[in-house]
Amino acid sequence: MTATTEAPVVARLSTLDRFLPAWILAAMALGLGAGRLIPGLGGALDAIAVRGISLPIALGLLIMMYPVLAKVRYDRLDTVTATAACCCRRCC
């Protein structure tokens, strides 16, 4: 048997994945801070609903879950955006 040496799991993670708990905590702190600093924010967000479904929550869940369901590979995002430069500029 040969022993293979693999990099630790943390070393194989992308920067986004490695710091995911920090991003989540930062988003939570931003939301709590916005709620404290903007007086009518809670009521305004509660008013945006369709048949009892909060649109901000539904939109947030959709944005959060779409990359997972579509199997977006963030590690290859730079190659995709490098070849799709025409879509970002008005050159066509």
N, C-alpha and C positions, 0 to 999 in steps of 0.2 A: 504494500500500500504506500502511496505517496501522499504526503501532507501538503495541501495547498494553502498558501497564505493569502487570505483575502483581506481587503481593507476593512476596518471597522465600519459598522452600519452607519454611524454618524458621519464618517468621512465620505460615504457614498451619497449622502443626501444633498440635494440642491440647497442653495442659500435660503430659498423660500421655505422649503420643508424643514430645514434645520432650525429656523427661528420662528416657526409657526406659533408656538405658545406665546412668544413675545408679540407677534402681530395681533393675535387674538386679544391679549391683555391691553395692547395699545388701542385697539378698536373699541373695546369695552370702556376704557378710560375716556376716549374721545366722545363716545355716546353719553356717558354720565356727565362729562363736562359740558357738553352741548345742552343737555337737559337742565343743568343748573344755571347756565349763563343765558339761555334764551327762554324767557318766561312762558310763552304760549306754545312752545314746541310740542309738548305732549298732547295737548288738545288738538293742535293742527294735524298731527300724525294720526290721532284717533279718528278725526273727521274724514280721512281719506280711506274709505272702505266701500266695498261693493257687496251687498247682501250679507253683511256681517264678517266679511273677509278683509283683513287689513292689507291694503295694497303695498305699503312699504315693507311689511314682513314678507308678503308673497314675492315681491320683487327681489328682496334680499336673499330669500331662499333659492330663488331661481338662479340668481347670479352666483351664489355660493355652490350650488349643485351642478350647474351646467358643465363646467370643466371636467368634473369627475365622470359625469355620464357620457360626455363626448370624448373622453380619454385624451384630453389636451396634454401634450408633453411639453412642459415648460422648459425642459433642458434643450429642446430643439427650436425654441421660439426665435432665436437669433437667426437661424438659417432660413426660416420661413419669412421673416420680415425683411431679410436682405434681398430675397428674390422677388418680393412683392412691393418693391419701392414705387412702382407705378400707381398702385392703389392709394398710396399715402399722399402723393403729389398730383397736381393737375397737369400731368404731362401727356395724357392720352386724349 
